[in-house]
Amino acid sequence: MFYISTKKQFENTAKGDTKMEESKLLLLLLPVLIIQLGLMIFALIDLIKIPVTNGPKWMWGVIIVVVNIIGPILYFVIGRRNY
């Protein structure tokens, strides 16, 4: 049964059903991309406004931009100084 369903999926994909698969993938990734962009913008604005951080600001800027979702989270957990 598994072989038959896998074979049908392969045949559907081979027939040009890839557009639907790509749109489903995009819809699944869209919330993650929005969260990533929001976190990055929020962290960069906070980095600019805050006077002192744990480590140099340029380093945290690079981490926020390059390390995607984990970079801003690391900044808020480790890089931000609590007064």
Buried (B, 14 or more C-beta within 10 A) or exposed (E): EEEEEEEEEEEEEEEEEEEEEEEEEEEEEEEEEEEBEEBBEBBBEBBEEBEEBEEEBEEBBEBBEEBBBEBBBBBBEEBBEEE
